[in-house]
Amino acid sequence: MAFPRIQDAEIRVFNTFLSKSTNRLPGCTFAVMKSRITLLLIATVLTLSFSCKNANQPTSFGGPVDEKVAVPAAEAKNLLTDKPEATATLAGKVNEVCQAEGCWFNLDQGSGVALLVRMPEHSFTVPKDLSGKQVVVAGRLHYDTTDVATLREYAKEDGKSEEEINAINEPSVELVLEASGVKIQ
């Protein structure tokens, strides 16, 4: 304490100021001012958080996706003409999304055919409201046999009735993309 008199004087001035300043303006107590400042801060934070979102900006999930090398999802089958699997980047419209977690979705290939896109081992998920949006997806493209138990799980996640779930009794062989990354357009 090199300057005890200055510190004591500062404390006295501060205490005097506090005791006199709380009722300087009619109806403007410390509690009222504190609540007004709090409301102002909350309003500012909410305004900034909503105004900073840009709906036109693409959103990415998982790893990187190079949009420049994307081919239409309708051409996916052509990538596997001479080999069992291929690394692919596909572009297309999402038809359906897993409503339980967003861990898979169907990509429209045209003429009522859909390509199943899965996120391997639930490494990432996509928004459940992705249906109807354009995406670019990178990953490993191959044919896969989906067993009955998994097909029933997909049907359950999709909200199908018990009757529809029990009607699934054969595995399916389909073109699948194990996604490493998804970019919403």
Beta strands, then each sheet from edge to edge (+ up, - down):
strand 1: 59-62
strand 2: 71-72
strand 3: 85-97
strand 4: 104-110
strand 5: 113-118
strand 6: 134-146
strand 7: 172-184
sheet 1: 1+ 7- 5- 4+ 3- 2-
sheet 2: 1+ 7- 6+
end
